[in-house]
Structures are given as structure tokens and as C-alpha cells.
């Protein structure tokens, strides 16, 4: 690669270096950043032969019109931030691998939440409108985003697609509970996502990575430890999300604290375990958790 410029990106809140390269050179370089990692595990698409030409044209267009992005940490290690599809998938012949491409390399020392903000900005084109299911984590956190989450931020998302139903290690896909985190504070219904402003607020909070890590850890079970555990987990995650978006509260809301309070309230706990798990169950549990004092 050849450095040709440097500057500050106001949208990404960071300094960068602009490098030029050939596609062939960049493909080899980017793969070297991940050693023996099986990159196909981050892309579960199956492309039909009849659609392959369309994918080729889209990739060619991306090479012409879009930068690649990467992050270089203070140890000199690189992580691809945008360009997975153009570099790591092989749907047909792209033609001239000596064609010039350009990559912005983020050079600031950034916290995990700041890197998450950049990834959100680079993927905002996936969002289509506000309201009902506007944000779908399984579509937003795909391919290159999942690679970055795993290799740089230490977040590994479990999906049934990764292992198959018979080999599953969790009762629920992580995408299920992540969808709850990006849902409005309307506990009577589970079908309404935040608007773009709400999603942007969540993705720009200093707590975004720690929240996601905690939520995925809580989702790591094959059998519910008590009746309506899943419902209580969903209520807690909705509560946590509302604190971040609506209240702008970055306090440490640990699930174990509220679980302990639930079990201490034996009357409600016994009643809760026998509830039907419907909208009214979530509503009652949400009212209960909102009345608990902060840790």
C-alpha cells in the first residue's frame, strides 16, 4: 500500500490515513491480518448461480464507488471495518485485480464503544425507515461486522445458522435477545423497534459493548433455570435499553442484582413463575422491575 493523504473524518470522529493499493494486494494483505481464521464462518449466504452475475456487478460497483476501511491499533495490528464482501467472498471473476482501490485506516487510539460507533456509521445504509422491525440485528451484524465484533471487540454471536439445529449449544439464538435490546419500551408488544435516533443513541453509548457482552452471557443456557426465566430476561433487557436511550443513564445495571431482588420477593416470584408468559406477564414483570431501586 502507498500512503497518499491523511485527515480527520468528522462523521467517524477520528483521524485517518488514506492509502492506495491494487485489489489483489489488498486482498492478500487483509487476509494476512487474520492468520488461520476461517473467514467463511462469518458469511452464511448461499448464492445461486443465476444470481451470481448480479453479485459480481454489485461488488464491482463497490470497488469503484466506496472506500475500504480498517482500524490500526497502537500495537500496529489491523482490523478490517468495511469491505468483507469485496475482499473475502468469491462469487465469480471480478476481472482486473490490478485495478486501484483506496482504504481509509483509522489511526486514533479508540475505546471499544467508539469503534462500535464507527461500525454503526459504516453500516447505516442497511437501515430502512423507522418503526416496526426497522432494525434487524441478524441483518445489521452480518459478515464484516461480525468479524470485527469477534476479533477486535471480543463479542461472538451464536446463531443456529452456525452449527445447525441438532448441534445447537443454546436454547435461543443470540440474535433473538439482541433484537429485544433494540426494541422500544413498549412491553405490551414485542414488535416495535426504536427509530433511527434511538438506535443511534444506543450505538453511541459508552455502555454498548459491556451491555451486549452481558446480554449474550445471560442468553447462554440450554434449559431455563426457573419458570418464565426467558420472560424475565427479556424484561430486564428492555429495561436496560430504555435506561440507555430514554434516560441517558450509563449506570451499571447488573442482571444478578435484579434476579436477587426477584427471588427475595417470594410472593411475586412464585406467582411470576406460574404466569402464562404472554404480554400481560411481561407488563407485570416490567412494572415490578421499574419499581426496584438502583443497585
Buried (B, 14 or more C-beta within 10 A) or exposed (E): BEEEEEEEBEEBBBEBBBBBBBBBBBBEBBBEBBEEEEBEEBBEEEEEEEEEEEBBEEBBEBBEEBBBBBBBBEEEEBBBBBBBBBBBBEBBEBEEEEEEBBBBBBBBEBEBBBBBBBBBBBBBEEBEEBEEEBBBBBEBBBBBBBBBBBBBBEBEBBBBEBEEEEEBEBBBBBBBBBBBBBBBBEBEEBEBBBBBEBBBBBBBBBBBBBBBBBBBEBBEBEEBEEBBBBBBBBBBBBBBBBBBBEEEBEEEBEBEBBBEBBEEBEEBBEEBBEBEEEEEBBBBBBEBBEEEEEE
